[in-house]
Amino acid sequence: MALVVTSLWFDLLWALAVWGQHTWLWLIALLVVATYGLTAMQHHPLFEKMVWMAVVGIVIDCGNMLLGVLTFADGQFPLWLMALWFAFTWYAGHLLPQLTRYSKTLLCIAGGGLGCLSYWFGYRIGAVSWEYPTLLVMLALFLEWIGITWLLLKVMRHEKRTYNPIRFADERFGIRRRR
């Protein structure tokens, strides 16, 4: 049930950011800050990683903008997209631990498809445009999102266990102890 509520919350944040853009920026910013504030108060184990991955996502989309893969009406990188990256990485921090039983390859392909589909929806409603043919942009975004999903899985994978330095060293160096 918690995952359903988390998913609905992210969908609301996504809709406010993409449809509202600059008009609803104050609301999306307030909601994202409140979401992260509540997450920090709960001492979520992935909190710092959520923040850093949002920064990575913003840098990737800045690169996309500089290359003309993504263009925005005012020529500036939009603040609503920054807020959306923070909302997404918050969601990923809650979703990915629930998906550990699935193949990483399958998750990366699904992430690639859903990631580029999100940009396509943004394109269809006028939130973003691009200078290249749509098929080429979708292919580039699909490959990018495979990489982003892989990175998210890699960065957030160690948090489901309690850190034990002895066990960690044993696993890292292949040492097996008798029990």
Long-range contacts (C-beta under 8 A, 24 or more apart in sequence): 2-94, 3-94, 3-95, 3-98, 6-91, 6-94, 6-95, 7-91, 7-95, 9-35, 9-91, 10-87, 10-88, 10-90, 10-91, 13-83, 13-84, 13-87, 14-84, 14-87, 14-88, 14-118, 17-80, 17-81, 17-83, 17-84, 17-87, 18-80, 18-84, 18-121, 18-122, 18-125, 18-127, 19-125, 19-127, 20-80, 21-78, 21-80, 21-127, 22-78, 22-79, 22-80, 24-80, 25-79, 25-80, 25-83, 28-80, 28-83, 28-84, 28-87, 29-79, 29-83, 32-83, 32-86, 32-87, 32-90, 35-87, 35-90, 36-86, 36-90, 39-90, 39-93, 44-93, 45-159, 46-93, 46-97, 46-156, 46-159, 47-93, 49-89, 49-93, 49-155, 49-156, 49-159, 50-86, 50-89, 50-90, 50-92, 50-93, 51-86, 51-89, 52-155, 53-89, 53-92, 53-151, 53-152, 53-155, 53-156, 54-82, 54-85, 54-86, 54-88, 54-89, 56-148, 56-151, 57-85, 57-88, 57-89, 57-148, 58-82, 58-85, 60-144, 60-148, 61-85, 64-141, 64-144, 68-130, 68-131, 68-132, 69-130, 69-131, 69-132, 69-137, 69-140, 69-141, 70-119, 70-128, 70-129, 70-130, 71-128, 71-129, 71-130, 71-131, 72-128, 72-129, 73-129, 89-152, 92-152, 92-156, 93-156, 96-152, 96-153, 96-156, 97-156, 97-159, 97-160, 100-157, 100-160, 104-150, 104-153, 107-149, 107-153, 108-146, 108-149, 108-150, 108-153, 109-146, 110-149, 111-145, 111-146, 111-148, 111-149, 111-150, 111-152, 112-142, 112-143, 112-144, 112-145, 112-146, 112-149, 113-142, 113-145, 114-145, 115-141, 115-142, 115-144, 115-145, 115-148, 115-149, 116-141, 116-142, 116-144, 116-145
